[in-house]
């Protein structure tokens, strides 16, 4: 069992390397944006990118998944047809949708919740959506053919171009928020150009009616599931804008982004976890391994939550070069939402753990329902909580939606693939986390002490974990 868990730990680090590099490069832009732009300006960016995320579902219409499904087996059509047919479907669908948005940009400002003065940003968004969609199938091709280095290299190049152009356009040429969209568009166009040779090598203009029919039958159901997933992740911004203003959205977006550290942990784990549980599902002690994995994941995730929570205020307010801070001073009012977002992502990590059962038993048809419940609870909670608690209400709504999804998936997964999790240890982990976090807030609200003293609270959590004998040093040493 220990070797299996050790293998998963190594895979998590390997799979996570590219994710970390990409996310880190993007994270560099957060202090840059928040120190250069007012919250109201950054709020406009947040709103438009929220709609871009939702529209992505309608542009791709699930064909990325459809391509990987049929290209991996070639049960219908030739290898080139399995590439070119979904690619051309995506191309023409994106061309029509982008053209419509581009032409009617001025008329769509109300739909996108921005002033008519910013209609040109909608045009940029339409072009970004077009080129981003055209590279989905080529990237899926690289993944399917185990071209991990090419995949990662092009992805990272895309991000580097985006970051560098942002810095140049804003610092040297004094562009406003339009620089964010121009940089994104340029990076997407360059990525598309790099992938053109791959597209041409695999292009076959033969139309395979049976293949297209099967592709659409398989892919279109992904649209409602994709919409629901995006609602959980980004619908709070448009609702927050509807109920408040651009400034509030900007403050919320900047502080929400600080939850990226927990999101990285979950993303790294998920990359390794899915192949791990599928490859080990037939092991005689598989369920015991999966149970232990959940316990260790919760310990690690809780420790990350606590470390970020106790240090985030001091780290954000530290002086950086050029008079910058991690996020601009005008955004500090929203720092209180960071622990809430961190805990929401921790619950998302548990959700990822619980996926094992429904994948092993092929019960993934329940996923859209579970995600849909999360989306509905998110929307309802936002409309109830935001009028009373502003951006904190939006953060709590996010937490509620992940709690609903985690609980729903746990119930369904355990119904078809029962795993006897270490419930006592899980309870003790949450108790240790609660004690450590509560003591931090009690002491920080009543006493003033140097920031480095806060290390005692994560150390207290670790001490409690070992005191409760949830894990011992010898076992930990073997895994590491």
Secondary structure by P-SEA (a helix, b strand, c coil): caaaaaaaaaaaaaaaaaaaaaaaaaaaaaaaaaacccaaaaaaaaaaaaaaaaaccccccaaaaaaaaccccccccccccccaaaaaaaaaaaaaaaaaaaaacccccccccccccaaaaaaaaaaaaaaaaaaaaaaaaaaaacaaaaaaaaaaaaaaaaaaaaaaaacccccccaaaaaaaaaaaaaaaaaaaaaaaaaccccccaaaaaaaaaacccaaaaaaaaaaaccaaaaaaaaaccaaaaaaaaaaaacaaaaaaaaaaaaaaaaaaaaaaccccaaaaaaaaaaaaaaaaaaaaaaaaaacaaaaaacccccccccccccccccccaaaaaaaaaaaaaaaaaaaaaaaaaccccaaaaaaaaaaaaaaaaaaacccccaaaaaaaaaaaaaaaaaaaaaaaaaaccccccaaaaaaaaaaaaaaaaaaaaaaaacccccccccaaaaaaaaaaaaaaccccaaaaaaac
